[in-house]
Amino acid sequence: MSNIGLVIAILLLMLSLMAIRMPIAFALGLSGGVGIVLLRSFENATSTIGSVPFTQVASFSLAIIPMFTLMGMFAVKARIAEQVYQVAAFVFRKFPGGLGVATVMACAGFAAVSGSSIGTAATMSKLSVTEMRKHGYPLPLATATVAVAGTLGVLIPPSVILVLYAIMTGESVGQVLAAGIIPGILSAGAYATYVVFAARRTMVRNPGIASEVAEELQDELDRELEELEDAPALATALANVSGSAPGATADIASHEVQGRRIQEALVVEKPAERLRDLPMRGVIRVAVLFVIVLGGMYSGLFTPTESAAIGAVVAGAMLVAEMWKEGPKAIWIASVDALKETAGTTSMVFSIIVGSAILSSFFVLARVPRMLADGVMSWGLSPTLTMIILLATLLPLGMILETISILVITVPLIYPVAMEFGFSGVWLAIIFVKLIEIGMVTPPVGINCFVVAGTAGVKVDRVFAGVLPFVIVDMIVIAILFAFPDIVLWLPSLVQV
C-alpha cells in the first residue's frame, strides 16, 4: 500500500473509532499506533507509544493550561459571570435588543477570565436565556446568542486553545494571546450589532411573542405540577407539617406553587435604577484579573506561566471573599469543586495531546507534511488562494470533530505550508481559532449548542435554528481579518514576550 493510501485508511479508522464513541484521545493514539505498525514495525510503534506520553507532556510551558483553567473555575464559583451580566444588562437596557447585547458583552467579559468557551456558554445560558425569553426574544435567537457569544472564550485571552497552538508551533505565547484581543472585540461588536437588528425586527413584527413565551412556560409548569401531584412522599411530608390530609395538601401546594412560579416566570423584574445598586465588584474583578495576567506578562514582570499561576491564586482569593459570609464549609465545597473540574479538564486536554502526538508521529514517518506542502505548491495557485482552500477544510472538520482535536490534527499539517508561503504564525492562530469557533456552533457536533440546549432545557434543533445568521457574521469577520492582517498583528508587534 502506498503512503497516501495508508494515510487515508488511518484517517478513516480514526473517524470510525470516533463514530462509535471511543474517547478522542484513544481514537487518535490507536489510529497513529496502527499506522506506525503498518508503515514500519510493531517494535517501532511500541517505542513511540512508550516515549511520547512522557516527552509530550514533560514541558514546563504546559503548566499554563491547568493554571488558566483553575483561574476560570474559581471565577465561575465566585459568581463573576452573574455580576458582570447584571451590570451589562443595566448599561445596555435602553438599546434595542439590550439584553442580547448585554449577553454578548457579559460573555466577552467572562471569557477574559475563564478562557473556556464551554464554561462561558454553560454559565451564561443559566443567567440570560430565561431573561431574554421573558422580554419577548424568540427562542432560537436567545439560545443562539449565548452559544455563539460563548465561543469568545477560545479567542479572548487567556485562551487555552491559543496557548496550546503557541506551544505546538513554537510561537510566542504572549504574542499569540495578544493577537486575540482586537479580533475578540471585533467579533463581540459584530455579534452585538446583529442582535440589535434581529431583536428589533422579530420583536416589532411579532408582538405576540411574549404571550407565546407565557404559553410555553405555562405548559412547562403544568408538567412539573403533574409530577408534584404524583409524588406521594412529598404530599405526606407536607401533610405531616400542616396537619391536613395528604391529598388535600398536595392539591393546595400545587395551586400555591403554580401561582407563585407563574408570577416568577412571567413578571419582569424592575431593573436597578442606579449604577451603585449593581454588583460592580464583578466588573472590577474581571479588570483586576485581566491586568494581572496580561499586564504582568506584557510588562515583563512575570512569564506567561507565572502570570497564569498568580491569576489562579488571585481568583481563588476572590472566591473566598465572595463566599465569606456563607461560611468555611461553602468555601471548601466550592474550592474542591473547582479543583475537581480543573483536574478533569486538564486530564482531557493532556490525554488528547498525547494521542495527537502519536498520530503526528505517524504523519511525520509517512512524510505527510512534506507531501502536503509539495502538493499545494504544485497547484500553481497564489499563496492567498491556497491558504483559503486549506483553511476552508477546517469548516467541515468542525462539524464532526471536537475543538482541540481539530487543532492538534490540522496545525502540524497546515502550519508548515503557511510558513513556506511566508504567512505569520501569529495571524494564522487567530484565523484557526475563528474557524474553529464556527465548528463549535455548527451541526452535527456544535458542542456549544448542545451545552446551551442542555443547560436551558430546550431542544438542540431550536438552538441550531438561530445559529446560521451568526455564522454568516463570523465569516464576514474572518474575511476582514484575512484581508487586513494588521488588525491581528498590530498589538502583538508591541509585545516582546
N, C-alpha and C positions, 0 to 999 in steps of 0.2 A: 504494500500500500504506500502511495506517495505521501509526503509530508502534508500536503494540502488536504488529501482525503482523510488522513488520520486526524488532523485538526478539526475538520468538520464533524467527524464521528465523535470526537471527545466533546465538542460543544453540544452536540445532540444528546450525548449521555448526560451532560451536566443539566441541560434543560429538562430531560426526562426525570432525573432524580429530584429536581425542584418541583416538578409537576406532581410527584407522588408524596410531596410534603416532607421530604428529607430536609433537615436543617441546612441552611445555605452553606454554612462553614464546611459541613461534612460533604455536601454535594461538590463544592469547589475542590476540596482536598482529595476526595476519592477520584474525581474525574482526572485531576492532574496526575495522581499516582498511577492510574491505569494507563494514561498517555505515556508516562515515562517508562513503564514496563514494556509497552508495545514498541516504543521508539528505541529504547536502549536495552535494559535488562531489569530483572527483579532486584538484583543487588543494588543497582543504581537508584532504583525507586526507594528501597528501604533506607538507603543512606540519606537521600534527600528528605524523606519524611521524618527521619530521626533527627536531622540537624536543623531543619527550617523552623520548627516551633520555637527553638531557643534563639537562633540568630535573628529572627524577625522581630521578636518582642523584647529582647535584651538590649533595649535602647533607651537612654535616659530621656530623649526627646518625646517618647511616647507617654511619659508620665503626665504630660499636659492634658491628655484626654480624660483620665479619671478626675483630675483636678477641676477642669471646666465642667464636667458632668456633675460633680459633687456641688459645685457652686450653684448650678442651675437647680438641683434638687433642694438645696437649702432655701433658695429663693422662692420656689414653689411652696414649701412648707411655711415660709414667712409671710405668705399671702400677698406678696408683692404684686402679682398679676391682678388680683381683685382690687387692690388700692389704685393701681395705675388705670384700670378700666373705669373706676368711678370718677377719677379726675378727668380722663379723656371724655367721658360721656357729658360731664358738665361743660367742658371747654367747647365741645362741638354741638351742644344741644340746639343751637339756633340754625345750624346748617341743614339744608335738605339732605335727608339720609344721615343725620348727625350721629345716630347710634352705630350705623355701619362704619362711618368714618372713625368713630371712637374705637370700634373694634379693631380696625386696621392699625390705628396708631398704638393702641394698647398692645397688640401683637408685636409691633415693631419694638416698642419699649421693653416688653418682656423678653423678646428674642435677644436683646442686647445683654441680658444677664443669664439666660438659660442655655443658649446655644443649641437648643433642641427644637426641631420642627414638630415632632410628635407631641412633646411635652407642651409646647405653646398651643397647639391645636386642641389638645385634650383639656387644658386648663381654661382657655378662653371660651370653648364651647359650653362649659358649665355656666359661665358667667353671662354670656351675651346672646345666645340663640333664643332663649325664652324671652328675654327683654325685647329683642328685635321683633319677635312674633307678636308680642303684646302691642307693639306700636304699628302693626299692620304690614310688616315686611313679609313678602312671600317666602315660604319655607325654603325653596331652592336658593334664593338669594341670601337668606340669613345663614344657612349652613355652609354654602359655598364660600361666602365671605370669610368665615372662620377658617375653613380648610385651606384656602389659598393664602390668606394672610399669615397662617401658621407656617408656611414654607419660608418665611423670612428668618426663621430660626436657624436655617442652614446657610444663610447669606450674611446676615449682620453679625459681626464678631461679638463675643467669641463663638466660633462655629467649629464643632468637632470635624465636620466634613472638610472645611478649608484647612484645618490643621493636619488632617490625615493626608490630604492632597499634597501639602507642602512637604511632609515627611517622606512621602512616596517619591516625589520628584526632586527633592533636594533644594527646592526654592526656600527663600526666607519666610519663616512663619510670620514674622512681624509684617512684612510687605504684603503677603497674601491676605492676612487678616485686615490690614488697612485698605486693601483693594475692595473689600466687601462693603465699606461704609457708604460711599456715594451711590453705587448701584442699589444698595438696600433702601436708601432714602428715596431714590428714583422709583423703585418698584412699589414702595408703600404709597407714594404720591399717585402713581398710576392706578393702583387698586382703589384708593380713596376716590379718585376722580370718577372712575366707572361706577362705584357705589352711589355717588351723588346723583348721577344721571339715571341709573337704573331705579333707584328708590323713588326719585321724582316721577318717573314715567309710570311705574307699576302702582304706586300709591295714589296717583292722581286718576289714572284710568280705571283703577279697581278700588273704589272707595269702600266696597263691601268686604275687603279682605279681613278687617278686624272682626266682623261677625263670623267669617269662616274660621278664624282662629278660635273664637269663642266656642263654636260648634265642635272643633277638633278637641279642644281642652275638655269640653263637657263629655264627649264620648270617652276620652281617656279616664276622666274622673268616674264616670259610670262603671267602667270596667273595674277600676280599683275598688269602688264601693261594693260591687258584687263579690269581689274577693274578700272584702272585710266582713260582709254579712255571712259568708260561708265559713268564717273562722270561728268555730265554737269555743276554742280555748280562749280567744280574746274576749268573746262575749261573756263567758263565765267569769273571767277576771274582772271585767267591768261590773258585772252583777255583784261580785263579792265586795267591790269598793262602794257601790251605790246602794246596795241592799234591794235592788229590784230584780225582776225575772230576767234571765239571760236573753231571751228573745226580745223582750221589750227594750232592754239596754242596748242591744245591738242595733235595733231599729232607731232608737234615739241617737245613738252615736253616729250612725250612718248619715242621718239628716244633719246633725251638727257638723260633722266633718265635711259633708257635701257643701253646706252653705259657706263654711269658713274657707275651704280650699278654692271654691269658685271665686270668692271675693279676692283671695290672694292671687289667683291666676289671672283674673281679668281686670282688676283695678290697677291702673298705672300709678306707681308711687310718685309723689311730688318730689321733683329733683331738688337738690340742695340749692339754696338761693345765694349763698355766699361761699366764696372760694375757701375761706378759713374753716368752713364746716366740713371740708373734704379731707380724706386721709392723705395729705401731701407727703407724709413720710415715705410712702411707696415710691413716688417720683424721686424724692431725694435719695432713697436707697439705690435706685437704678443708676442715678447720676454718680453716686459715690463708687459703686462697683465698676461702672464704665471708666471712670477716671483712674481708679486704682489699677485695673487690668491694662487698659490701653495706654493710659498716661505713664504708668510705671514702666511699661515695655518700651514705648517710643522715646521716653526721656533717657533711656539707658540705665535707669535706676535698678531695674530688675530684668532678668532674662524672661523670655516668654513662659517658661515652666514655673519660674518663681512668681511671676505675676498671677498665673492661674492658681497656684497654691495659696498665695496671700488673699486672692479674691475668694477662695473657698473658706478660708478662716474668717474673713470679714462677713461673708454671707451667713456662716454659722452663728456669729455674734448677733447678726440681725434677727435670726430665727429665735435666739434666746430672748432678745429684747422684745420681740413681738408677742411671745407666748409667756412672758414672765408672770403675768397675772394669773395664768391658768395653772401654774404650779410646776414643780420639778418633774412630776410624772408625765405631764403633757409634753414638756420639752424633751424628755428622754424618748418617749414614743415617736415623736416627730423626727428626732435626730436618727434614731435607729431605722425608721422607715426610709429616710433619705440615704443612709449608708447602704441599706439593702438594695434600693433601686439603683444606686450608683454602681454597686458591685455587679448587679445583673446586666446593666447596660455595658459596663466596661468589659465584662466577660464575653458578651455578644460581639462587641467590636473587635476585641483581640482574637477571638476564635475565627472571625471572618478574615482578619489579616493573615493568620496562619494558613487557612485554607486557600486564600487567594495567592499566597506566596508559593504554595506547592503547584498550583495551576500555572502561575507565571514562570516557574522553573521549567515546566513542560513547554510553554510557549518559547522560552529562550532556547532550549535544546532543539526545538523544531524550527528555529530561526523565523518565527512568525513576525516579530517586529521588523526584521530586515526585509522579509518578503513583502510585508505591507508597505514599507517605505519605497522599495523598488517598484512595486505595483502602481502606487499612486503617482510616482514620478513618471512612469511610462504613459500615463493618461494624456500627458501633454496639455493639461489644463492649467489655468493660472493658480497660484498658491491660494488665493482667496476662495475661488470656486471649489478647489479641492478640500479646503478646510470646512467649507459649508457642507459638502457632501459627507465628510467623515463625521462631523458633529451632528448631522441630521440623524445618524444611526442611533444616537442616544435616545431619541424620542420613542421609537418602538421598544427599545430595551426598557425604558422607564415604565412601559405598560405591563411588563411581565416580571421585572426584577426589583429587588429592594435597593434602596439608595446606595448604601455602602458597597453592595455587590457590583453595581454599575461602575462605581468609581474604581474599585480595585481591579476589575476586569479590563476596563477600557483605557484607563490612564497609561498603563505600560505600553499600549499599542498606539494610541493617538499622540501622546506627548512627544515621542521621538520624531514623528513626522512633522509636528508643529515646529520643533526646534530646527529641523532640516530646512524648513521654509523661512525661518527667521522670525517666527511669531514669539511674543512674550509669554513665558510660562505663567507669570502672574495674571496677565489678562486672560489666558486660557482657563485658569482656575475659576474665574467668575463666570465665563461662558459655560463651562462644565456645570457649575452649580445651578445656574439659571435653567439649563435644560433638564437637569435632574429634578429641579423644583416642579417642572411641568409633569414629569413622570410620577411625582408624589400625589398628584390630583387627577390623573387620567386612568380610566378603567383599562384592564380588569383589576389591577392591583390597587393603585391610587390610595396608598396607606393612610394619608391624611383624611380622605373622605370616609374611610371605614372607622377611623378614630372618632371623628366628629359624629358620625351616624350612631355609633355605639354609645358615646357619651351623652348625646342629646336625645337618644331614644327614638330615632326616626329611621326610615328605610334608606339604605345607601343610594338607591337609584334616585331619590329626591335630591341628594347632595350632588351626585354626578350631573343631574339636570341643570344645575346652576353654574357648573364649573366652566363650560365652553367659552363664554364671553371673557372670563378671566384668563383663560389660556391664550386667547387672541391678544389680550392686553400684554401678557407676558412675552409673546412672540414679537410684538412691536418694541418692547423694551430691549429684548435681545438684539433685534435689528439695529437699534440705536447704539447699543454698546459695541456691536460688531463694526459698524460703520465709523464710530468715533471712539477708538480705543483709549484716547487720552482721558476720557471720562473715568475709566477704570484706573489708569496708570498715574494720574496726577498725584494723588495722595501717597501712594507707595513710593513715588520718586522723592518724597520728602523724608522718608523713613530710612534709617541706616541700620535697622536691626537685622 
